[in-house]
Amino acid sequence: MLLCIDIGNTHTHYGAVDNLGSRFLRQLPTRQIDHADDGFASRLASLMNECPGLRGIAFCSVVPEATEKLRRVLERARPPLPVFQLTCDKKLGVPIGYPRPAEIGQDRLANAAGAHALFGTPAIVIDMGTAVTFDIVTKTHGYEGGIIAPGVEVMRRYLHEQTALLPKLDDSLQIDRAIGQSTIEAMRIGTVIGFGGMIQALLDGVLAELSARGEPAPHVLATGGTAELLRKTLRTPFTVVPDITLRGLAAAWELNQP
């Protein structure tokens, strides 16, 4: 098994990955990576007891400060394990056809590696995190780039923070109709239906461009904390792969072994 870690802006997800998939999937707030009592050090010790055959650690990060904190935690791990960080100069299984590879988020590289390893190309990965990212991997150019848009929680929080009278919404994404009969219901409808409509419009544009270029119909994959929300609003068939980033890290680890 390989311990794979995805450091995101809000949460850090991790799990043990083998040929059968991911196990022991867990998360912690990214700000707590080096917490003395409930940080990654104590969680790593527990996981190593549960998975005594761990071969190494592969991680990606979009938070440089958290990257350094994790490295310090891993340096103190006993027994020590080899550590691999996915960056744009590593093998993904597909070429990078993006003009400035260093600008690509490491989680997006992992998504591309995971999509290729699990489904082949072409593929579109929609990652529903703090920001929504589209990662497009084609047969012609490999990883081409994609789209970055605000996530649903950013939209919900912005409505409250940038207006005088609109309240802060709770975590519910449940809606029963398209016409709100209270301020909270109206806000919830606006973010849930509006967010889904934004994702569908972006996806339509990508699909049309790929079709015009002669690419086969791509696999459409969704991951991230609010991926299930798309089931209510997206017309295009898609597959939810909750652990695609971790499995992409594992695939990249294998490709980059000497």
C-alpha positions as CSV (number, residue, x, y, z in Angstrom):
1,M,0.0,0.0,0.0
2,L,1.0,3.6,-0.6
3,L,-0.1,6.5,1.6
4,C,-1.4,9.3,-0.6
5,I,-2.1,12.8,0.6
6,D,-3.9,15.7,-1.1
7,I,-3.3,19.0,0.6
8,G,-6.2,21.4,-0.4
9,N,-6.9,25.0,0.6
10,T,-9.5,23.9,3.2
11,H,-9.0,20.2,3.9
12,T,-6.3,17.7,3.5
13,H,-7.5,14.3,2.3
14,Y,-5.5,11.1,2.7
15,G,-5.7,7.3,2.4
16,A,-3.9,4.1,1.7
17,V,-4.0,3.1,-2.0
18,D,-3.4,-0.3,-3.6
19,N,-4.5,-2.0,-6.8
20,L,-8.0,-2.4,-5.4
21,G,-8.5,1.3,-4.7
22,S,-8.3,3.6,-1.7
23,R,-8.9,2.6,2.0
24,F,-8.9,4.4,5.3
25,L,-10.1,7.6,3.5
26,R,-9.9,10.5,6.0
27,Q,-9.4,14.2,6.1
28,L,-8.3,16.9,8.5
29,P,-8.4,20.7,8.2
30,T,-5.3,21.9,6.4
31,R,-4.6,24.5,9.0
32,Q,-4.2,21.6,11.5
33,I,-1.5,19.6,9.7
34,D,1.1,20.3,12.4
35,H,-1.2,20.6,15.3
36,A,0.4,19.1,18.4
37,D,-2.4,16.9,19.5
38,D,-4.7,16.3,16.5
39,G,-2.3,17.0,13.5
40,F,-1.0,14.7,10.9
41,A,1.8,13.2,13.1
42,S,-0.7,11.4,15.4
43,R,-2.9,10.4,12.4
44,L,0.2,9.0,10.6
45,A,1.2,6.9,13.5
46,S,-2.3,5.5,13.7
47,L,-2.4,4.8,10.0
48,M,1.0,3.1,10.0
49,N,-0.3,0.7,12.7
50,E,-3.4,-0.1,10.6
51,C,-1.3,-0.5,7.4
52,P,2.0,-2.0,8.4
53,G,3.0,-2.7,4.8
54,L,3.1,0.9,3.6
55,R,5.8,1.3,0.9
56,G,6.0,5.1,0.9
57,I,4.2,8.4,0.8
58,A,3.0,10.4,-2.3
59,F,1.5,13.8,-1.9
60,C,0.4,16.9,-3.8
61,S,-0.3,20.3,-2.4
62,V,-1.8,23.7,-3.4
63,V,-0.7,25.4,-0.2
64,P,3.0,26.0,0.0
65,E,3.0,26.8,3.7
66,A,1.2,23.5,4.5
67,T,3.7,21.6,2.2
68,E,6.5,22.7,4.5
69,K,4.6,21.7,7.6
70,L,3.9,18.3,6.2
71,R,7.5,17.8,5.2
72,R,8.6,18.5,8.8
73,V,6.0,16.0,10.1
74,L,7.1,13.3,7.7
75,E,10.8,13.8,8.5
76,R,10.0,12.8,12.1
77,A,8.0,9.7,11.1
78,R,9.2,6.4,12.4
79,P,9.9,4.2,10.6
80,P,11.0,6.7,7.9
81,L,9.3,6.2,4.5
82,P,10.3,7.4,1.0
83,V,8.4,10.6,0.1
84,F,7.3,11.6,-3.4
85,Q,5.8,15.0,-4.3
86,L,3.9,15.3,-7.6
87,T,5.2,18.3,-9.6
88,C,5.0,19.2,-13.3
89,D,8.4,17.7,-14.1
90,K,7.2,14.2,-13.0
91,K,5.7,11.5,-15.3
92,L,1.8,11.5,-15.4
93,G,1.3,8.8,-18.0
94,V,0.3,11.5,-20.5
95,P,2.3,14.4,-21.9
96,I,1.6,18.0,-20.7
97,G,0.4,20.1,-23.6
98,Y,0.1,23.3,-21.4
99,P,2.3,26.3,-22.2
100,R,3.3,27.0,-18.6
101,P,3.4,23.6,-16.7
102,A,4.7,25.2,-13.5
103,E,1.3,27.0,-13.1
104,I,-0.7,23.8,-12.9
105,G,-2.0,22.9,-9.5
106,Q,-0.5,19.7,-8.2
107,D,-3.9,18.3,-7.5
108,R,-4.8,18.9,-11.1
109,L,-1.8,16.9,-12.2
110,A,-2.9,14.1,-9.9
111,N,-6.4,14.2,-11.4
112,A,-5.0,13.9,-14.9
113,A,-2.9,11.0,-13.9
114,G,-5.8,9.3,-12.2
115,A,-8.2,9.9,-15.1
116,H,-5.7,8.4,-17.5
117,A,-4.9,5.4,-15.3
118,L,-8.5,4.5,-14.5
119,F,-10.4,5.5,-17.7
120,G,-8.0,6.4,-20.4
121,T,-8.2,9.5,-22.6
122,P,-9.9,11.7,-23.5
123,A,-11.3,12.7,-20.1
124,I,-12.7,15.7,-18.2
125,V,-12.3,15.8,-14.5
126,I,-14.5,18.2,-12.6
127,D,-13.1,18.8,-9.1
128,M,-15.6,20.4,-6.7
129,G,-13.5,22.0,-4.0
130,T,-13.1,25.5,-2.7
131,A,-12.6,26.3,-6.3
132,V,-14.1,24.2,-9.1
133,T,-11.5,23.1,-11.6
134,F,-12.0,21.4,-15.0
135,D,-9.0,19.3,-16.1
136,I,-9.0,18.2,-19.7
137,V,-6.9,15.3,-20.9
138,T,-7.0,14.6,-24.7
139,K,-5.6,11.9,-27.0
140,T,-3.9,14.6,-29.1
141,H,-2.1,16.8,-26.5
142,G,-2.4,15.0,-23.1
143,Y,-3.0,17.4,-20.3
144,E,-4.2,20.6,-22.0
145,G,-5.4,22.7,-19.1
146,G,-8.9,23.6,-18.2
147,I,-11.1,26.0,-16.3
148,I,-11.2,27.5,-12.8
149,A,-14.4,28.8,-11.3
150,P,-15.7,29.6,-7.8
151,G,-17.0,26.6,-5.8
152,V,-20.5,26.5,-4.4
153,E,-19.4,27.4,-0.8
154,V,-17.5,30.4,-2.1
155,M,-20.7,31.6,-3.9
156,R,-22.8,31.0,-0.7
157,R,-20.3,32.8,1.5
158,Y,-19.9,35.7,-0.9
159,L,-23.6,36.5,-0.9
160,H,-23.5,36.8,2.9
161,E,-20.2,38.7,3.2
162,Q,-20.8,41.2,0.5
163,T,-24.4,42.3,1.3
164,A,-25.9,44.0,4.3
165,L,-29.1,41.9,4.7
166,L,-28.5,38.5,3.3
167,P,-27.9,35.9,6.1
168,K,-25.2,33.2,6.3
169,L,-26.5,29.9,4.9
170,D,-26.2,26.6,6.7
171,D,-24.7,23.6,5.1
172,S,-27.9,22.2,3.5
173,L,-28.1,22.0,-0.3
174,Q,-31.6,20.6,-0.3
175,I,-34.1,22.4,-2.5
176,D,-37.7,21.5,-3.2
177,R,-38.7,24.0,-5.8
178,A,-37.4,26.7,-8.1
179,I,-39.2,29.7,-6.6
180,G,-38.1,30.6,-3.1
181,Q,-40.6,31.7,-0.5
182,S,-38.1,33.0,2.0
183,T,-34.7,34.8,1.8
184,I,-32.8,31.7,2.8
185,E,-34.7,29.4,0.4
186,A,-34.2,31.9,-2.4
187,M,-30.4,32.0,-1.7
188,R,-30.2,28.2,-1.5
189,I,-32.1,27.9,-4.9
190,G,-29.9,30.5,-6.5
191,T,-26.7,28.8,-5.4
192,V,-27.7,25.2,-6.0
193,I,-29.5,25.6,-9.4
194,G,-27.3,28.5,-10.5
195,F,-24.1,26.6,-9.6
196,G,-25.3,23.5,-11.5
197,G,-26.2,25.7,-14.5
198,M,-22.7,27.2,-14.5
199,I,-21.0,23.7,-14.5
200,Q,-23.3,22.5,-17.3
201,A,-22.5,25.6,-19.4
202,L,-18.8,25.2,-18.9
203,L,-19.0,21.6,-19.7
204,D,-21.0,22.2,-22.9
205,G,-18.3,24.6,-24.1
206,V,-15.5,22.1,-23.5
207,L,-17.5,19.2,-25.1
208,A,-18.2,21.3,-28.2
209,E,-14.6,22.3,-28.6
210,L,-13.3,18.8,-28.3
211,S,-16.0,17.5,-30.7
212,A,-15.0,20.2,-33.3
213,R,-11.4,19.1,-33.0
214,G,-12.3,15.5,-33.8
215,E,-11.7,14.1,-30.3
216,P,-13.8,11.1,-29.2
217,A,-16.5,11.6,-26.6
218,P,-14.6,12.0,-23.3
219,H,-15.2,10.4,-20.0
220,V,-16.7,13.0,-17.7
221,L,-15.6,12.4,-14.1
222,A,-16.5,14.4,-10.9
223,T,-14.8,14.5,-7.5
224,G,-14.6,16.7,-4.5
225,G,-16.8,17.5,-1.5
226,T,-19.9,18.7,-3.5
227,A,-19.6,16.3,-6.5
228,E,-22.9,14.6,-5.6
229,L,-24.6,18.0,-6.0
230,L,-24.2,17.6,-9.8
231,R,-26.6,14.7,-9.8
232,K,-29.4,17.2,-9.3
233,T,-28.5,19.6,-12.1
234,L,-26.1,18.1,-14.7
235,R,-27.6,16.8,-17.9
236,T,-24.4,15.2,-19.2
237,P,-23.8,11.7,-17.9
238,F,-20.8,11.6,-15.5
239,T,-19.1,9.3,-13.0
240,V,-18.3,10.3,-9.5
241,V,-14.8,9.1,-8.5
242,P,-14.2,10.4,-4.9
243,D,-10.6,9.2,-4.7
244,I,-9.4,10.1,-8.2
245,T,-6.7,12.5,-6.8
246,L,-5.3,9.9,-4.4
247,R,-5.3,7.2,-7.1
248,G,-3.7,9.6,-9.5
249,L,-0.9,10.1,-6.9
250,A,-0.4,6.4,-6.6
251,A,-0.3,6.0,-10.4
252,A,2.3,8.8,-10.7
253,W,4.4,7.2,-7.9
254,E,4.6,4.0,-9.9
255,L,5.5,5.8,-13.1
256,N,8.3,7.7,-11.4
257,Q,10.1,4.9,-9.6
258,P,13.6,4.3,-10.8
